[in-house]
Amino acid sequence: MPRFIPLNYQQNSMVVINYLDQLQPGTFEYAIHHLIDDKLDLSVFYPKYQNDETGRPAYDPAALLKIILFAYSKGITSSREIQWCCETNVIFKALSCDSVPHFTTIAAFVSGRRSEIESVFEQVLLVCHEQGLLGNELFAIDGCKMSSNAAKEWSGKFKELEEKRAKLKRQIRYHMSEHEKLDKSESADEARKQRAEQAIDTLNKAHDKIEQFLKTAEPRMGKGKRPKEVKSNITDNESAKMTTSKGTIQGYNGVATVDKKHQIIVDASVFGEGQEHHTLQPVLAHIQDRFKRLAINEDILKAQTIITADTGFANEQNMQYLHDNDINAYIPDNQFRSRDPKFSEQKVKHGKRHQDKKIRKKTVIPANEFQFDPVSNSCVCPAGQTISFRGIRENEHKVKTAYFEGKLLQCRNCEKKHQCMHNPSAANHRKGAGRQVSFRLDNNRPPTYTDWMKHRVDSPQGKQIYSHRMSVVEPVFGNIGSNKKLNRFSLRGKSKVQGQWHLFCLIHNIEKLKNYGQLAA
């Protein structure tokens, strides 16, 4: 039997470590240390400290920023885990110079330093510009919807929340009556009484939470043409319910604007709404203001920098904004692939199974078989009945349209209702509807700003330019989501989530600076 040196894992050993030697050039931790110590101005953090003459010394914001950035780069967002790493991990010890901030200090720094973190983000962006990492040739904009620290079960319109409050009241009354019965019963054990008391206490807390919210908050309104009430959230009312490919979430939409040359993020914003089209103008305004303030470019949007974004950012108002401000943008509508011959066989080759089997819709008598008189605004159906005139309104394309609807008794007893209506049974009940038809009064519709953008995107130059969008912005989200493990925001409130989103985007830019820039002093 060969002999080996015995191993004793229970022994203690004192090891001499030089912290600077642990930060080897070429590593991400060295890039953070060198950048913060030699390139960045952290005086923006100083005004919040009030211990110049009295009070204990505070942890240096440089050390806090270093350990937080390094932890986030490893997918560690828990402040307790970051504190534990400072106690046990030699790289964390080197970055913090063997200081161990309490987890509450770390959490307060992340959640309460939004403007300061944004200032650091801008300083790193300026370093990237000085080292030639910004091309300013093409910016790609996209959003990534992620859940936040809020439960979607606590969402609802005010009417729904009032109904939930009433339901909780009924449950409380029921449990109170059951608890009284248990008190009077001699055979009831103490465990059942405790469970009943716990249920009453839990329901009371939930009821009071809704009650307080309804008293202090206002109904939340959407941002459409006709603002309607949208669902509020009791836990975090600045977040929103969003539909994603993985289901419905309660969270925020992290929007990033990425420069094409080295995939540097030039703007990072979060929005508490699921729809993206209303975020385009604020994002472009942020970019314009930032580049002017940092003296990178006096008017970056008028410098004919190309702006690309996906179909979620397209609507008529945005197209008009881009046209009126002479912004060189390419943002397609959701039908642009169907107009491209290259994608004519996409569904057959890459679509779902049996997609070639077309679902045949029920064919009904078309509107052109109805006798429409535009002078008298009257309409006669194929059965010879004059149907009701419902008025003239502009449709979604702002074209004047005349609307007509058959009377219930007419359609209910009509022999042709099965050939004329998609749902013939709709005319059989009192709250139903008869056959509806509409006629456009102006077939020569004036061109819209969406048509202007269609021509740009459908042109050979537009197709070539837009083809770069995905390769510019999607790898950034892949890096932040897969490598940095950001799959949800751990904070509540738009301001705090904005700070956290800036931290992850800051880490991405520092990595690009490490790989393509010059970090030598």
RODO-578593 format. One line per field, with one value per residue (C-alpha): y, z, x. Coordinates in nm, 2 decimals, always signed. Layout:
# residues N
py <- Y, ... $
pz <- Z, ... $
px <- X, ... $
//
This chain:
# residues 521
py <- +0.00, +0.34, +0.60, +0.96, +1.28, +1.28, +1.54, +1.71, +1.95, +2.04, +2.24, +2.62, +2.81, +3.17, +3.28, +3.61, +3.77, +4.09, +4.21, +4.40, +4.08, +3.91, +4.16, +4.04, +4.25, +4.12, +4.01, +4.18, +4.25, +4.44, +4.64, +4.75, +4.83, +5.03, +5.21, +5.32, +5.42, +5.59, +5.70, +5.78, +6.07, +5.93, +6.27, +6.25, +6.00, +6.24, +6.49, +6.22, +6.16, +6.39, +6.27, +6.54, +6.63, +6.39, +6.03, +5.71, +5.68, +5.54, +5.27, +5.41, +5.43, +5.31, +4.98, +4.94, +5.00, +4.75, +4.46, +4.53, +4.54, +4.23, +4.04, +4.14, +4.02, +3.68, +3.69, +3.76, +4.02, +3.93, +4.18, +3.91, +3.69, +3.98, +4.03, +3.66, +3.68, +3.97, +3.75, +3.43, +3.52, +3.65, +3.85, +4.03, +4.08, +4.23, +4.47, +4.58, +4.59, +4.34, +4.55, +4.37, +4.61, +4.50, +4.37, +4.66, +4.90, +4.72, +4.71, +5.08, +5.17, +4.98, +5.10, +5.46, +5.58, +5.58, +5.93, +5.85, +5.52, +5.69, +5.94, +5.65, +5.49, +5.82, +5.85, +5.50, +5.59, +5.89, +5.68, +5.44, +5.75, +5.88, +5.54, +5.52, +5.24, +5.44, +5.44, +5.66, +5.51, +5.29, +5.26, +4.96, +4.99, +4.70, +4.61, +4.31, +4.25, +4.10, +4.04, +4.25, +4.21, +4.24, +3.97, +3.99, +3.84, +4.19, +4.35, +4.47, +4.77, +4.97, +4.79, +4.45, +4.55, +4.67, +4.33, +4.15, +4.37, +4.28, +3.91, +3.93, +4.09, +3.80, +3.55, +3.74, +3.73, +3.36, +3.28, +3.50, +3.30, +2.97, +3.10, +3.18, +2.83, +2.69, +2.90, +2.78, +2.42, +2.22, +1.95, +2.19, +2.16, +2.45, +2.38, +2.44, +2.77, +2.88, +2.80, +3.00, +3.30, +3.28, +3.28, +3.58, +3.77, +3.69, +3.80, +4.12, +4.22, +4.16, +4.35, +4.65, +4.64, +4.68, +4.93, +5.16, +5.14, +5.23, +5.53, +5.67, +5.58, +5.70, +5.47, +5.42, +5.53, +5.39, +5.60, +5.52, +5.75, +5.71, +5.66, +5.38, +5.25, +4.98, +4.74, +4.88, +4.68, +4.71, +4.59, +4.81, +5.04, +5.16, +4.81, +4.66, +4.33, +4.23, +3.95, +3.77, +3.45, +3.29, +3.40, +3.70, +3.87, +4.17, +4.38, +4.63, +4.66, +4.73, +4.92, +4.94, +5.14, +4.98, +5.12, +4.90, +4.93, +4.74, +4.69, +4.96, +5.05, +5.43, +5.44, +5.22, +5.30, +5.11, +5.15, +5.02, +4.95, +4.65, +4.83, +4.97, +5.22, +5.50, +5.45, +5.55, +5.92, +5.94, +5.71, +5.93, +6.24, +6.07, +5.99, +6.34, +6.51, +6.27, +6.31, +6.69, +6.70, +6.48, +6.69, +6.37, +6.52, +6.84, +6.69, +6.31, +6.26, +6.53, +6.38, +6.12, +5.84, +5.55, +5.44, +5.09, +4.93, +4.63, +4.64, +4.69, +5.06, +5.13, +5.34, +5.65, +5.90, +5.77, +5.77, +6.14, +6.23, +6.07, +6.24, +6.58, +6.57, +6.44, +6.13, +5.87, +5.57, +5.23, +5.09, +4.84, +4.76, +4.41, +4.32, +4.40, +4.03, +3.94, +4.20, +4.06, +3.78, +3.63, +3.53, +3.39, +3.03, +3.10, +2.94, +2.63, +2.57, +2.69, +2.72, +2.50, +2.15, +2.13, +2.49, +2.42, +2.31, +2.64, +2.70, +2.78, +3.06, +3.06, +3.27, +3.50, +3.73, +4.02, +4.38, +4.46, +4.27, +4.52, +4.81, +5.12, +5.47, +5.73, +6.02, +5.91, +5.70, +5.40, +5.04, +4.74, +4.39, +4.10, +3.99, +4.33, +4.48, +4.83, +4.80, +5.06, +5.34, +5.37, +5.68, +5.80, +5.77, +5.76, +5.41, +5.32, +5.46, +5.79, +5.72, +5.82, +5.51, +5.46, +5.18, +4.99, +4.71, +4.48, +4.50, +4.20, +4.10, +4.14, +3.91, +3.67, +3.57, +3.60, +3.29, +3.40, +3.46, +3.14, +3.26, +3.63, +3.61, +3.45, +3.38, +3.35, +3.27, +3.63, +3.75, +3.51, +3.69, +4.03, +4.16, +4.03, +4.20, +4.17, +4.17, +4.46, +4.61, +4.93, +5.13, +5.36, +5.70, +5.80, +5.53, +5.78, +5.77, +6.03, +5.88, +5.84, +5.86, +5.48, +5.45, +5.68, +5.43, +5.13, +5.27, +5.32, +4.98, +4.80, +4.96, +4.76, +5.00, +4.98, +4.60, +4.60, +4.85, +4.68, +4.34, +4.46, +4.53, +4.19, +4.12, +4.45, +4.44, +4.08, +3.96, +4.23, +4.09, +3.74, +3.85, +4.02, +3.75, +3.43, +3.52, +3.77, +3.57, +3.86, +3.71, +3.94, +4.27, +4.22, +4.57, +4.76, +5.10, +5.24, +5.45, +5.15, +4.92, +5.19, +5.19, +4.81, +4.81, +5.07, +4.85, +4.56, +4.77, +4.93, +4.59, +4.51, +4.83, +4.77, +4.43, +4.59, +4.84, +4.56, +4.36, +4.64, +4.95, +5.06, +5.02, +5.10, +5.41 $
pz <- +0.00, -0.10, +0.17, +0.14, +0.34, +0.60, +0.55, +0.85, +0.76, +1.12, +1.17, +1.16, +0.96, +0.94, +0.58, +0.49, +0.21, +0.02, -0.10, -0.40, -0.53, -0.54, -0.80, -1.10, -1.42, -1.69, -1.44, -1.38, -1.01, -1.13, -1.38, -1.10, -0.86, -1.11, -1.26, -0.93, -0.77, -1.08, -1.32, -1.14, -0.91, -0.62, -0.45, -0.56, -0.27, +0.00, +0.06, +0.23, +0.50, +0.80, +1.01, +0.94, +1.31, +1.51, +1.46, +1.38, +1.05, +0.76, +0.51, +0.21, -0.09, -0.31, -0.12, -0.11, -0.48, -0.56, -0.36, -0.49, -0.85, -0.81, -0.63, -0.90, -1.17, -1.01, -0.98, -0.60, -0.52, -0.16, +0.09, +0.35, +0.11, +0.01, +0.38, +0.41, +0.10, +0.26, +0.56, +0.37, +0.01, -0.05, -0.36, -0.17, +0.12, -0.13, -0.28, +0.05, +0.21, +0.48, +0.59, +0.64, +0.60, +0.76, +0.52, +0.61, +0.50, +0.17, +0.12, +0.20, -0.05, -0.33, -0.27, -0.17, -0.41, -0.75, -0.87, -0.75, -0.93, -1.25, -1.22, -1.20, -1.50, -1.70, -1.59, -1.72, -2.04, -2.08, -2.03, -2.30, -2.53, -2.45, -2.54, -2.87, -2.78, -2.89, -3.26, -3.24, -3.58, -3.48, -3.15, -3.09, -2.84, -2.67, -2.34, -2.11, -1.89, -1.55, -1.23, -0.92, -0.55, -0.57, -0.57, -0.87, -0.64, -0.48, -0.82, -0.93, -1.03, -0.74, -0.79, -0.78, -0.46, -0.30, -0.38, -0.23, +0.08, +0.11, +0.07, +0.35, +0.57, +0.52, +0.59, +0.91, +1.03, +0.96, +1.15, +1.44, +1.47, +1.45, +1.72, +1.95, +1.90, +1.99, +2.31, +2.42, +2.33, +2.61, +2.38, +2.15, +2.19, +2.22, +1.89, +1.70, +1.89, +1.81, +1.44, +1.43, +1.60, +1.35, +1.06, +1.20, +1.25, +0.90, +0.74, +0.95, +0.83, +0.47, +0.51, +0.67, +0.40, +0.13, +0.34, +0.38, +0.01, -0.10, +0.13, +0.04, -0.33, -0.65, -0.94, -1.18, -1.54, -1.86, -2.12, -2.43, -2.65, -2.42, -2.07, -1.88, -1.53, -1.52, -1.24, -0.93, -0.70, -0.32, -0.27, -0.54, -0.72, -0.96, -1.11, -1.35, -1.48, -1.80, -2.05, -2.15, -2.33, -1.99, -1.86, -1.68, -1.43, -1.19, -1.25, -1.46, -1.82, -1.83, -2.15, -2.28, -2.57, -2.71, -2.94, -3.23, -3.23, -2.90, -2.76, -2.50, -2.32, -2.36, -2.17, -1.92, -1.80, -1.63, -1.69, -1.48, -1.79, -2.01, -2.34, -2.50, -2.75, -2.50, -2.37, -2.70, -2.66, -2.30, -2.39, -2.68, -2.46, -2.20, -2.47, -2.61, -2.27, -2.16, -2.47, -2.45, -2.08, -2.12, -2.42, -2.63, -2.90, -2.89, -3.07, -3.12, -3.27, -3.53, -3.61, -3.82, -3.57, -3.68, -3.42, -3.44, -3.23, -3.26, -3.35, -2.98, -3.01, -3.32, -3.33, -3.52, -3.25, -3.24, -3.61, -3.62, -3.35, -3.54, -3.87, -3.72, -3.53, -3.83, -3.64, -3.86, -3.73, -3.85, -3.65, -3.84, -3.79, -3.69, -4.06, -4.21, -4.24, -4.42, -4.69, -4.73, -4.99, -4.80, -4.52, -4.74, -4.65, -4.29, -4.14, -4.36, -4.27, -3.91, -3.79, -3.57, -3.68, -3.93, -4.00, -4.36, -4.27, -4.28, -4.05, -4.27, -4.13, -4.19, -4.50, -4.47, -4.71, -4.77, -4.71, -5.09, -5.13, -4.90, -5.08, -4.93, -5.02, -4.90, -4.97, -4.74, -4.52, -4.56, -4.61, -4.73, -4.65, -4.90, -4.75, -4.85, -4.49, -4.41, -4.13, -3.86, -3.92, -3.62, -3.72, -3.89, -3.70, -3.79, -3.78, -3.64, -3.96, -3.92, -4.22, -4.20, -4.19, -4.18, -3.95, -3.97, -3.76, -3.82, -3.58, -3.35, -3.47, -3.83, -3.80, -3.55, -3.80, -4.12, -4.33, -4.44, -4.09, -4.10, -4.42, -4.31, -3.95, -3.80, -3.48, -3.57, -3.21, -3.11, -3.24, -3.03, -2.69, -2.58, -2.52, -2.85, -3.18, -3.54, -3.84, -3.85, -4.16, -4.23, -4.54, -4.58, -4.70, -4.82, -5.00, -5.08, -4.73, -4.68, -4.61, -4.24, -4.07, -4.03, -4.41, -4.42, -4.18, -4.38, -4.69, -4.50, -4.35, -4.66, -4.88, -4.95, -4.73, -4.45, -4.45, -4.44, -4.15, -3.95, -3.98, -3.74, -3.45, -3.31, -3.32, -3.14, -2.85, -2.79, -2.68, -2.41, -2.26, -2.29, -2.10, -1.82, -1.80, -1.84, -1.73, -1.45, -1.36, -1.35, -1.39, -1.15, -0.97, -0.60, -0.49, -0.48, -0.63, -0.96, -0.82, -0.64, -0.94, -1.17, -0.95, -0.97, -1.34, -1.37, -1.17, -1.40, -1.71, -1.55, -1.50, -1.87, -1.97, -1.74, -1.89, -2.24, -2.11, -1.97, -2.30, -2.56, -2.37, -2.21, -1.83, -1.78, -1.56 $
px <- +0.00, +0.16, +0.21, +0.07, +0.12, -0.16, -0.44, -0.59, -0.88, -0.94, -0.62, -0.60, -0.34, -0.23, -0.17, -0.01, -0.21, -0.14, -0.48, -0.35, -0.19, -0.53, -0.65, -0.47, -0.46, -0.70, -0.97, -1.30, -1.22, -0.90, -1.10, -1.35, -1.07, -0.86, -1.16, -1.31, -0.97, -0.81, -1.09, -1.41, -1.51, -1.72, -1.77, -2.14, -2.18, -2.04, -2.33, -2.54, -2.27, -2.31, -2.02, -1.76, -1.71, -1.92, -2.03, -1.85, -1.65, -1.86, -1.77, -1.60, -1.85, -1.56, -1.54, -1.91, -1.94, -1.66, -1.81, -2.16, -2.05, -1.84, -2.13, -2.38, -2.14, -2.16, -2.54, -2.53, -2.80, -2.87, -2.72, -2.68, -2.49, -2.27, -2.18, -2.10, -1.88, -1.69, -1.62, -1.51, -1.41, -1.06, -1.15, -1.43, -1.18, -0.93, -1.19, -1.33, -0.98, -1.09, -1.39, -1.72, -2.02, -2.34, -2.61, -2.83, -2.56, -2.52, -2.90, -2.94, -2.66, -2.82, -3.17, -3.10, -2.83, -3.01, -2.89, -2.53, -2.53, -2.66, -2.37, -2.12, -2.29, -2.25, -1.88, -1.81, -1.99, -1.77, -1.46, -1.59, -1.63, -1.28, -1.13, -1.32, -1.56, -1.87, -1.94, -2.26, -2.35, -2.65, -2.84, -3.07, -3.35, -3.53, -3.69, -3.67, -3.98, -3.89, -4.09, -4.01, -4.06, -4.44, -4.71, -4.95, -5.22, -5.24, -5.33, -5.67, -5.87, -6.03, -6.36, -6.19, -6.00, -6.33, -6.49, -6.19, -6.22, -6.58, -6.50, -6.24, -6.50, -6.73, -6.45, -6.36, -6.72, -6.74, -6.42, -6.53, -6.85, -6.66, -6.42, -6.72, -6.86, -6.52, -6.50, -6.84, -6.76, -6.60, -6.47, -6.27, -5.90, -5.66, -5.49, -5.82, -5.87, -5.52, -5.57, -5.89, -5.73, -5.44, -5.68, -5.87, -5.54, -5.42, -5.75, -5.76, -5.41, -5.51, -5.83, -5.65, -5.38, -5.65, -5.84, -5.54, -5.45, -5.80, -5.80, -5.45, -5.41, -5.58, -5.70, -5.41, -5.48, -5.33, -5.15, -5.37, -5.56, -5.86, -5.71, -5.87, -5.82, -5.55, -5.48, -5.31, -5.08, -5.10, -4.74, -4.57, -4.81, -4.54, -4.50, -4.75, -4.89, -4.71, -4.77, -4.45, -4.37, -4.34, -4.68, -4.81, -4.58, -4.59, -4.28, -4.10, -3.97, -3.60, -3.53, -3.17, -3.03, -2.71, -2.44, -2.35, -1.97, -1.89, -2.25, -2.20, -2.53, -2.58, -2.91, -3.09, -3.44, -3.72, -4.09, -4.38, -4.60, -4.62, -4.66, -4.34, -4.46, -4.49, -4.14, -3.97, -3.99, -3.87, -3.57, -3.47, -3.50, -3.27, -3.01, -3.03, -2.99, -2.71, -2.49, -2.52, -2.45, -2.14, -2.02, -2.01, -2.24, -2.44, -2.74, -2.69, -3.03, -2.99, -2.64, -2.83, -2.74, -2.96, -3.22, -3.37, -3.63, -3.87, -4.24, -4.34, -4.23, -4.43, -4.75, -4.87, -4.77, -4.41, -4.38, -4.50, -4.25, -3.96, -4.07, -4.12, -3.79, -3.60, -3.47, -3.31, -3.51, -3.62, -3.91, -4.13, -4.49, -4.60, -4.68, -4.34, -4.23, -4.55, -4.45, -4.10, -4.07, -3.78, -4.02, -4.29, -4.21, -4.12, -4.43, -4.40, -4.03, -4.01, -4.37, -4.57, -4.68, -4.97, -4.95, -5.01, -5.36, -5.54, -5.83, -6.12, -6.33, -6.70, -6.78, -7.08, -7.26, -7.01, -7.09, -7.08, -7.40, -7.58, -7.73, -7.58, -7.70, -7.45, -7.68, -7.96, -7.73, -7.95, -7.87, -8.08, -7.98, -7.99, -8.32, -8.47, -8.49, -8.37, -8.13, -8.05, -7.80, -7.56, -7.37, -7.06, -6.73, -6.36, -6.21, -5.87, -5.71, -5.90, -6.12, -6.48, -6.70, -7.07, -7.19, -7.52, -7.67, -7.97, -8.26, -8.29, -8.64, -8.53, -8.23, -8.39, -8.66, -8.46, -8.42, -8.07, -7.92, -7.71, -7.55, -7.53, -7.41, -7.09, -7.29, -7.66, -7.76, -7.66, -7.99, -8.19, -8.16, -8.25, -7.90, -7.77, -7.69, -7.79, -7.57, -7.33, -7.17, -6.97, -6.88, -6.58, -6.69, -6.34, -6.15, -5.87, -5.72, -5.45, -5.10, -5.00, -4.67, -4.69, -4.69, -4.38, -4.20, -4.32, -4.15, -3.83, -3.83, -3.93, -3.66, -3.35, -3.15, -3.40, -3.39, -3.02, -3.01, -3.28, -3.11, -2.85, -3.09, -3.11, -2.74, -2.67, -2.92, -3.01, -2.66, -2.67, -2.98, -2.84, -2.53, -2.72, -2.99, -2.78, -2.43, -2.53, -2.83, -3.07, -3.42, -3.61, -3.57, -3.54, -3.65, -3.98, -4.05, -3.95, -3.66, -3.50, -3.55, -3.40, -3.08, -3.06, -3.10, -2.83, -2.59, -2.63, -2.59, -2.29, -2.13, -2.19, -2.02, -1.72, -1.68, -1.67, -1.42, -1.20, -1.22, -1.18, -1.05, -0.73, -0.73, -0.36, -0.31 $
//
